[in-house]
Amino acid sequence: MIKKIDEKRHQELIKLKEDLEKNRPHDIDAMRSWKHRMGKILEELELFKKY
């Protein structure tokens, strides 16, 4: 059951990452927010690589 939840979360993170990549803003303030969110997603995806 834990593995299934982990796989589901991993897929959600991949989808969020792809959505952020497609919708990258050009405004400086929006870019700061985008960079923060992308950083958090990439950080969590790194945790999945260790398993």
C-alpha positions in Angstrom: 0.0 0.0 0.0 2.8 2.4 0.8 4.5 1.7 -2.6 1.2 2.5 -4.3 0.9 5.8 -2.5 4.5 6.7 -3.3 4.0 5.9 -7.0 0.9 8.1 -7.0 2.7 11.0 -5.4 5.6 10.6 -7.8 3.3 10.8 -10.8 1.6 13.9 -9.3 5.0 15.6 -8.9 6.0 14.7 -12.5 2.7 16.2 -13.8 3.2 19.4 -11.7 6.8 19.8 -13.0 5.6 19.4 -16.6 2.8 22.0 -16.0 5.2 24.5 -14.5 7.7 24.0 -17.4 5.0 24.7 -19.9 3.7 27.8 -18.1 6.9 29.6 -17.2 6.1 33.2 -16.4 8.1 36.2 -17.8 7.2 38.7 -15.0 10.0 39.0 -12.3 7.7 38.6 -9.3 5.8 35.6 -10.8 9.2 34.1 -11.7 10.3 34.2 -8.1 7.1 32.3 -7.1 7.6 29.8 -10.0 11.2 29.2 -9.1 10.3 28.5 -5.4 7.5 26.0 -6.4 9.8 24.3 -9.0 12.5 24.0 -6.4 10.2 22.3 -3.9 9.0 19.9 -6.5 12.5 19.0 -7.6 13.6 18.6 -4.0 10.8 16.1 -3.4 11.5 14.3 -6.6 15.1 13.8 -5.4 13.8 11.9 -2.4 12.2 9.4 -4.8 15.5 8.8 -6.5 17.0 7.5 -3.3 14.6 4.6 -3.0 
